[in-house]
Amino acid sequence: MSAPAARRNYRYFDLVMAAFVTVLLCANLIGVSKVTTVGGLTFSAGNLFFPLSYLFGDILTEVYGYARSRRVVWAGFGALAFAAVMSAVVVALPPADGWTGQAVIEAAFGATWRIALASLVGYWCGEILNSFTLARMKVLTRGRYLWTRTIGSTMVGEAADTLVFYPLAFYGVWETHILLGVMAANYCIKVGWEILATPVTYRVVNALKRAEQEDYFDDKTDFNPFTLKV
């Protein structure tokens, strides 16, 4: 079993965490409210970025364990909350006389509090369940069959995120058939991204395990999602 995570200093953990938070902010600030159609498939533009956060979440849990991944999930939650508050402040500030960019700023960053709250709750539920599922599956499989953990945990986490976010954010705003269609398409796209990224995940995970000399098993981990202990 690995040494307690708190006693270890990792070379790349901070970089992976920074990449995770960056992708998360891009997904939620750039594309969350835009619905696009490509090749007859309708989906949220945020799907260009958001599945990568689950890839990073899988890597964090697989290499460093649930406890450290949980801290990263909370770091991402704080970053999203801060971005939502600052976006609201910037949009609410009165524009200077003669400045004509207010409509552009409102269109880009003027998400309602309903959407912002749904995004936060959906993200937190999805990422925590993703990390928990992967950590438990790793113990059950004793570290074998990595692909079952990365894909299986993403299926659980993305299902939670989709079922929480879209109804909270858009029920009663979008027509029901559009809402259900976007939910189904987004879920399939996100899980599909994870499946396609499996060879990359294997390479990154194996490289990090060698570099960090770590392959953490959560045999005795406290899975309470509301603590930051490692």
RAKA-V223348 format. One line per field, one symbol per residue. phi: phi as a letter, one per 20 degrees, with the letter a starting at -180 (. if undefined). burial: 1 if it has 24 or more other C-alpha atoms within 12 Angstrom, else 0. A space follows every 50 residues. Layout:
phi->???
burial->???
This chain:
phi->.ffggfedddfdgffffffgfffffffeeecfeedcccmndebfffffdg gfffffffffffednfffffffgfffffffffffffffffffffffgned effffffeceffffffffffffgfffffffffffffffffelnelgffff ffffgffffffffeffffecfneefgffgfffgfffffffffgfffegff ggfffffffffelbbfdefcfeegfdddfc
burial->00001000000110011011111111111111101000000111111111 11111111111111111111111111101110110011000000000000 00000000111100111111111111111111111111100010011111 11111111111111111111000000011001101111111111101100 110110011000011111001010100001
